[in-house]
Amino acid sequence: MPSNEIPSARMIRAARALLGLEQSQLADIVGVARRTIIRIESDDTKPTNPRRREIHEAIRDRLEKKFGVLFVYPGETGEGVVMKKGK
């Protein structure tokens, strides 16, 4: 089940790198323009715009379902991305 947290720009870039995806490929997976991914990855502030938040959630949910990516949110161990076992 997806987290209620949304990944930061840094986490999205890391997930994309982990998977070897280009920005255009991530855009296709999420159903947005490449320019949208560029903007999201360049803005490290927490989104307040509801549409931008929806896109962050879509990235999180689709990468988790399609590729088994898990976003590790900031805490005592830091933040990052990992792959589920068996993926």
DRENTORKOL-3810 file (N, C-alpha, C; in nm, 4 decimals):
REM DRENTORKOL-3810
@n.u->0.0846; n.v->-0.1188; n.w->0.0000; ca.u->0.0000; ca.v->0.0000; ca.w->0.0000; c.u->0.0885; c.v->0.1242; c.w->0.0000
@n.u->0.0615; n.v->0.2200; n.w->-0.0887; ca.u->0.1459; ca.v->0.3385; ca.w->-0.0966; c.u->0.1410; c.v->0.4224; c.w->0.0313
@n.u->0.2499; n.v->0.4910; n.w->0.0541; ca.u->0.2597; ca.v->0.5802; ca.w->0.1680; c.u->0.1742; c.v->0.7041; c.w->0.1429
@n.u->0.1422; n.v->0.7777; n.w->0.2488; ca.u->0.0757; ca.v->0.9066; ca.w->0.2326; c.u->0.1773; c.v->1.0159; c.w->0.2033
@n.u->0.3055; n.v->0.9846; n.w->0.2223; ca.u->0.4130; ca.v->1.0789; ca.w->0.1941; c.u->0.4297; c.v->1.0920; c.w->0.0430
@n.u->0.4880; n.v->1.2019; n.w->0.0019; ca.u->0.5196; ca.v->1.2161; ca.w->-0.1400; c.u->0.6705; c.v->1.2300; c.w->-0.1543
@n.u->0.7260; n.v->1.1725; n.w->-0.2602; ca.u->0.8707; ca.v->1.1780; ca.w->-0.2779; c.u->0.9176; c.v->1.3185; c.w->-0.3145
@n.u->1.0354; n.v->1.3515; n.w->-0.2649; ca.u->1.0968; ca.v->1.4805; ca.w->-0.2989; c.u->1.1544; c.v->1.4725; c.w->-0.4398
@n.u->1.1919; n.v->1.5858; n.w->-0.4923; ca.u->1.2555; ca.v->1.5912; ca.w->-0.6244; c.u->1.3814; c.v->1.5053; c.w->-0.6256
@n.u->1.4579; n.v->1.5125; n.w->-0.5198; ca.u->1.5809; ca.v->1.4335; ca.w->-0.5092; c.u->1.5507; c.v->1.2838; c.w->-0.5125
@n.u->1.4448; n.v->1.2419; n.w->-0.4456; ca.u->1.4066; ca.v->1.1009; ca.w->-0.4440; c.u->1.3571; c.v->1.0550; c.w->-0.5818
@n.u->1.2858; n.v->1.1412; n.w->-0.6504; ca.u->1.2374; ca.v->1.1081; ca.w->-0.7848; c.u->1.3557; c.v->1.0933; c.w->-0.8801
@n.u->1.4513; n.v->1.1839; n.w->-0.8721; ca.u->1.5715; ca.v->1.1728; ca.w->-0.9568; c.u->1.6467; c.v->1.0435; c.w->-0.9264
@n.u->1.6573; n.v->1.0100; n.w->-0.7978; ca.u->1.7281; ca.v->0.8875; ca.w->-0.7581; c.u->1.6562; c.v->0.7631; c.w->-0.8091
@n.u->1.5241; n.v->0.7621; n.w->-0.8011; ca.u->1.4465; ca.v->0.6471; ca.w->-0.8496; c.u->1.4639; c.v->0.6323; c.w->-0.9999
@n.u->1.4602; n.v->0.7425; n.w->-1.0699; ca.u->1.4762; ca.v->0.7382; ca.w->-1.2149; c.u->1.6146; c.v->0.6864; c.w->-1.2519
@n.u->1.7160; n.v->0.7303; n.w->-1.1780; ca.u->1.8533; ca.v->0.6833; ca.w->-1.2023; c.u->1.8661; c.v->0.5342; c.w->-1.1700
@n.u->1.8068; n.v->0.4916; n.w->-1.0598; ca.u->1.8109; ca.v->0.3509; ca.w->-1.0201; c.u->1.7536; c.v->0.2616; c.w->-1.1302
@n.u->1.6479; n.v->0.3097; n.w->-1.1941; ca.u->1.5809; ca.v->0.2325; ca.w->-1.2987; c.u->1.6403; c.v->0.2544; c.w->-1.4376
@n.u->1.7283; n.v->0.3536; n.w->-1.4494; ca.u->1.7868; ca.v->0.3838; ca.w->-1.5795; c.u->1.6865; c.v->0.4460; c.w->-1.6754
@n.u->1.5927; n.v->0.5223; n.w->-1.6222; ca.u->1.4900; ca.v->0.5861; ca.w->-1.7040; c.u->1.5292; c.v->0.7274; c.w->-1.7437
@n.u->1.4964; n.v->0.7647; n.w->-1.8646; ca.u->1.5088; ca.v->0.9036; ca.w->-1.9095; c.u->1.3862; c.v->0.9803; c.w->-1.8582
@n.u->1.3978; n.v->1.1124; n.w->-1.8540; ca.u->1.2844; ca.v->1.1937; ca.w->-1.8100; c.u->1.1626; c.v->1.1698; c.w->-1.8987
@n.u->1.1844; n.v->1.1527; n.w->-2.0270; ca.u->1.0723; ca.v->1.1302; ca.w->-2.1195; c.u->1.0033; c.v->0.9963; c.w->-2.0907
@n.u->1.0804; n.v->0.8961; n.w->-2.0507; ca.u->1.0213; ca.v->0.7660; ca.w->-2.0181; c.u->0.9360; c.v->0.7754; c.w->-1.8923
@n.u->0.9866; n.v->0.8456; n.w->-1.7911; ca.u->0.9079; ca.v->0.8647; ca.w->-1.6692; c.u->0.7816; c.v->0.9437; c.w->-1.7011
@n.u->0.7930; n.v->1.0442; n.w->-1.7850; ca.u->0.6762; ca.v->1.1240; ca.w->-1.8242; c.u->0.5701; c.v->1.0355; c.w->-1.8894
@n.u->0.6132; n.v->0.9452; n.w->-1.9767; ca.u->0.5186; ca.v->0.8529; ca.w->-2.0423; c.u->0.4513; c.v->0.7614; c.w->-1.9408
@n.u->0.5271; n.v->0.7114; n.w->-1.8457; ca.u->0.4727; ca.v->0.6218; ca.w->-1.7429; c.u->0.3662; c.v->0.6924; c.w->-1.6598
@n.u->0.3920; n.v->0.8194; n.w->-1.6306; ca.u->0.3014; ca.v->0.8953; ca.w->-1.5439; c.u->0.1889; c.v->0.9620; c.w->-1.6235
@n.u->0.2108; n.v->0.9812; n.w->-1.7539; ca.u->0.1088; ca.v->1.0454; ca.w->-1.8366; c.u->0.1136; c.v->1.1963; c.w->-1.8339
@n.u->0.2356; n.v->1.2496; n.w->-1.8251; ca.u->0.2548; ca.v->1.3945; ca.w->-1.8268; c.u->0.3609; c.v->1.4290; c.w->-1.9311
@n.u->0.3784; n.v->1.5563; n.w->-1.9563; ca.u->0.4811; ca.v->1.6017; ca.w->-2.0502; c.u->0.6194; c.v->1.5922; c.w->-1.9849
@n.u->0.7211; n.v->1.5724; n.w->-2.0670; ca.u->0.8589; ca.v->1.5680; ca.w->-2.0172; c.u->0.8917; c.v->1.6956; c.w->-1.9407
@n.u->0.8443; n.v->1.8071; n.w->-1.9883; ca.u->0.8700; ca.v->1.9364; ca.w->-1.9232; c.u->0.8204; c.v->1.9354; c.w->-1.7784
@n.u->0.7104; n.v->1.8668; n.w->-1.7524; ca.u->0.6576; ca.v->1.8565; ca.w->-1.6162; c.u->0.7563; c.v->1.7830; c.w->-1.5265
@n.u->0.8139; n.v->1.6745; n.w->-1.5769; ca.u->0.9136; ca.v->1.5998; ca.w->-1.4989; c.u->1.0356; c.v->1.6873; c.w->-1.4734
@n.u->1.0782; n.v->1.7619; n.w->-1.5736; ca.u->1.1925; ca.v->1.8525; ca.w->-1.5567; c.u->1.1642; c.v->1.9518; c.w->-1.4444
@n.u->1.0459; n.v->2.0112; n.w->-1.4444; ca.u->1.0093; ca.v->2.1088; ca.w->-1.3400; c.u->1.0050; c.v->2.0442; c.w->-1.2018
@n.u->0.9447; n.v->1.9265; n.w->-1.1943; ca.u->0.9339; ca.v->1.8577; ca.w->-1.0652; c.u->1.0718; c.v->1.8233; c.w->-1.0110
@n.u->1.1598; n.v->1.7729; n.w->-1.0977; ca.u->1.2929; ca.v->1.7335; ca.w->-1.0518; c.u->1.3823; c.v->1.8523; c.w->-1.0174
@n.u->1.3476; n.v->1.9706; n.w->-1.0637; ca.u->1.4322; ca.v->2.0863; ca.w->-1.0357; c.u->1.3835; c.v->2.1669; c.w->-0.9153
@n.u->1.2682; n.v->2.1320; n.w->-0.8606; ca.u->1.2108; ca.v->2.2074; ca.w->-0.7489; c.u->1.2091; c.v->2.1196; c.w->-0.6244
@n.u->1.2992; n.v->2.1459; n.w->-0.5296; ca.u->1.3090; ca.v->2.0625; ca.w->-0.4102; c.u->1.2181; c.v->2.1080; c.w->-0.2959
@n.u->1.1244; n.v->2.1979; n.w->-0.3250; ca.u->1.0296; ca.v->2.2371; ca.w->-0.2205; c.u->0.9107; c.v->2.1421; c.w->-0.2217
@n.u->0.8474; n.v->2.1260; n.w->-0.1084; ca.u->0.7305; ca.v->2.0384; ca.w->-0.0992; c.u->0.6152; c.v->2.1042; c.w->-0.1762
@n.u->0.5541; n.v->2.0305; n.w->-0.2697; ca.u->0.4484; ca.v->2.0927; ca.w->-0.3510; c.u->0.3247; c.v->2.1262; c.w->-0.2685
@n.u->0.2691; n.v->2.2442; n.w->-0.2938; ca.u->0.1453; ca.v->2.2851; ca.w->-0.2287; c.u->0.0300; c.v->2.2877; c.w->-0.3291
@n.u->0.0641; n.v->2.2978; n.w->-0.4568; ca.u->-0.0355; ca.v->2.2967; ca.w->-0.5629; c.u->-0.0961; c.v->2.1564; c.w->-0.5705
@n.u->-0.2293; n.v->2.1445; n.w->-0.5651; ca.u->-0.2918; ca.v->2.0117; ca.w->-0.5668; c.u->-0.2547; c.v->1.9283; c.w->-0.6904
@n.u->-0.2463; n.v->1.9899; n.w->-0.8070; ca.u->-0.2107; ca.v->1.9140; ca.w->-0.9283; c.u->-0.0678; c.v->1.8631; c.w->-0.9200
@n.u->0.0236; n.v->1.9462; n.w->-0.8714; ca.u->0.1631; ca.v->1.9035; ca.w->-0.8578; c.u->0.1739; c.v->1.7891; c.w->-0.7572
@n.u->0.0980; n.v->1.7990; n.w->-0.6501; ca.u->0.0976; ca.v->1.6909; ca.w->-0.5500; c.u->0.0448; c.v->1.5609; c.w->-0.6116
@n.u->-0.0593; n.v->1.5704; n.w->-0.6939; ca.u->-0.1126; ca.v->1.4523; ca.w->-0.7632; c.u->-0.0067; c.v->1.3866; c.w->-0.8507
@n.u->0.0737; n.v->1.4666; n.w->-0.9169; ca.u->0.1785; ca.v->1.4127; ca.w->-1.0039; c.u->0.2848; c.v->1.3418; c.w->-0.9204
@n.u->0.3249; n.v->1.4006; n.w->-0.8091; ca.u->0.4201; ca.v->1.3352; ca.w->-0.7189; c.u->0.3640; c.v->1.2007; c.w->-0.6718
@n.u->0.2360; n.v->1.1992; n.w->-0.6367; ca.u->0.1726; ca.v->1.0749; ca.w->-0.5924; c.u->0.1683; c.v->0.9718; c.w->-0.7051
@n.u->0.1384; n.v->1.0168; n.w->-0.8273; ca.u->0.1339; ca.v->0.9261; ca.w->-0.9426; c.u->0.2717; c.v->0.8668; c.w->-0.9691
@n.u->0.3755; n.v->0.9484; n.w->-0.9586; ca.u->0.5120; ca.v->0.8978; ca.w->-0.9762; c.u->0.5398; c.v->0.7902; c.w->-0.8722
@n.u->0.5120; n.v->0.8214; n.w->-0.7473; ca.u->0.5338; ca.v->0.7252; ca.w->-0.6378; c.u->0.4591; c.v->0.5950; c.w->-0.6631
@n.u->0.3302; n.v->0.6056; n.w->-0.6909; ca.u->0.2466; ca.v->0.4870; ca.w->-0.7055; c.u->0.2843; c.v->0.4035; c.w->-0.8277
@n.u->0.3095; n.v->0.4679; n.w->-0.9395; ca.u->0.3411; ca.v->0.3929; ca.w->-1.0619; c.u->0.4773; c.v->0.3280; c.w->-1.0559
@n.u->0.5766; n.v->0.3967; n.w->-0.9982; ca.u->0.7086; ca.v->0.3350; ca.w->-0.9880; c.u->0.7067; c.v->0.2192; c.w->-0.8885
@n.u->0.6253; n.v->0.2309; n.w->-0.7860; ca.u->0.6139; ca.v->0.1209; ca.w->-0.6902; c.u->0.5473; c.v->-0.0004; c.w->-0.7559
@n.u->0.4357; n.v->0.0225; n.w->-0.8243; ca.u->0.3620; ca.v->-0.0891; ca.w->-0.8850; c.u->0.4375; c.v->-0.1517; c.w->-1.0022
@n.u->0.4878; n.v->-0.0699; n.w->-1.0916; ca.u->0.5488; ca.v->-0.1203; ca.w->-1.2150; c.u->0.6890; c.v->-0.1773; c.w->-1.1944
@n.u->0.7680; n.v->-0.1127; n.w->-1.1060; ca.u->0.9085; ca.v->-0.1498; ca.w->-1.0922; c.u->0.9487; c.v->-0.1985; c.w->-0.9534
@n.u->0.8607; n.v->-0.1871; n.w->-0.8555; ca.u->0.8952; ca.v->-0.2295; ca.w->-0.7200; c.u->0.9840; c.v->-0.1316; c.w->-0.6453
@n.u->0.9778; n.v->-0.0055; n.w->-0.6840; ca.u->1.0570; ca.v->0.0981; ca.w->-0.6155; c.u->0.9873; c.v->0.1349; c.w->-0.4851
@n.u->1.0654; n.v->0.1435; n.w->-0.3787; ca.u->1.0139; ca.v->0.1916; ca.w->-0.2503; c.u->1.0865; c.v->0.3201; c.w->-0.2148
@n.u->1.0106; n.v->0.4216; n.w->-0.1832; ca.u->1.0687; ca.v->0.5490; ca.w->-0.1417; c.u->1.0873; c.v->0.5455; c.w->0.0101
@n.u->1.2066; n.v->0.5782; n.w->0.0550; ca.u->1.2395; ca.v->0.5812; ca.w->0.1968; c.u->1.2407; c.v->0.7286; c.w->0.2374
@n.u->1.1442; n.v->0.7657; n.w->0.3203; ca.u->1.1260; ca.v->0.9060; ca.w->0.3560; c.u->1.2193; c.v->0.9476; c.w->0.4684
@n.u->1.2492; n.v->1.0778; n.w->0.4777; ca.u->1.3456; ca.v->1.1261; ca.w->0.5768; c.u->1.3134; c.v->1.0784; c.w->0.7184
@n.u->1.4148; n.v->1.0363; n.w->0.7858; ca.u->1.4025; ca.v->0.9890; ca.w->0.9231; c.u->1.5417; c.v->0.9690; c.w->0.9793
@n.u->1.5535; n.v->0.8832; n.w->1.0751; ca.u->1.6828; ca.v->0.8583; ca.w->1.1374; c.u->1.7839; c.v->0.7993; c.w->1.0402
@n.u->1.7339; n.v->0.7248; n.w->0.9410; ca.u->1.8259; ca.v->0.6607; ca.w->0.8457; c.u->1.8433; c.v->0.7413; c.w->0.7177
@n.u->1.7858; n.v->0.8593; n.w->0.7096; ca.u->1.7971; ca.v->0.9409; ca.w->0.5895; c.u->1.6820; c.v->0.9134; c.w->0.4937
@n.u->1.7005; n.v->0.9539; n.w->0.3678; ca.u->1.5981; ca.v->0.9307; ca.w->0.2674; c.u->1.6629; c.v->0.8676; c.w->0.1445
@n.u->1.5797; n.v->0.8060; n.w->0.0624; ca.u->1.6338; ca.v->0.7448; ca.w->-0.0578; c.u->1.5313; c.v->0.6576; c.w->-0.1269
@n.u->1.5812; n.v->0.5700; n.w->-0.2135; ca.u->1.4966; ca.v->0.4746; ca.w->-0.2845; c.u->1.5635; c.v->0.3377; c.w->-0.2838
@n.u->1.4809; n.v->0.2359; n.w->-0.2769; ca.u->1.5294; ca.v->0.0979; ca.w->-0.2813; c.u->1.4335; c.v->0.0162; c.w->-0.3668
@n.u->1.4796; n.v->-0.1015; n.w->-0.4075; ca.u->1.3943; ca.v->-0.1924; ca.w->-0.4835; c.u->1.3398; c.v->-0.2982; c.w->-0.3886
@n.u->1.2152; n.v->-0.3372; n.w->-0.4099; ca.u->1.1572; ca.v->-0.4478; ca.w->-0.3339; c.u->1.2327; c.v->-0.5749; c.w->-0.3690
@n.u->1.2410; n.v->-0.6669; n.w->-0.2758; ca.u->1.3019; ca.v->-0.7966; ca.w->-0.3042; c.u->1.2221; c.v->-0.8662; c.w->-0.4127
@n.u->1.2943; n.v->-0.9346; n.w->-0.4982; ca.u->1.2291; ca.v->-1.0116; ca.w->-0.6023; c.u->1.1905; c.v->-0.9333; c.w->-0.7252
@n.u->1.2247; n.v->-0.8071; n.w->-0.7322; ca.u->1.1917; ca.v->-0.7253; ca.w->-0.8500; c.u->1.3134; c.v->-0.7087; c.w->-0.9368
END
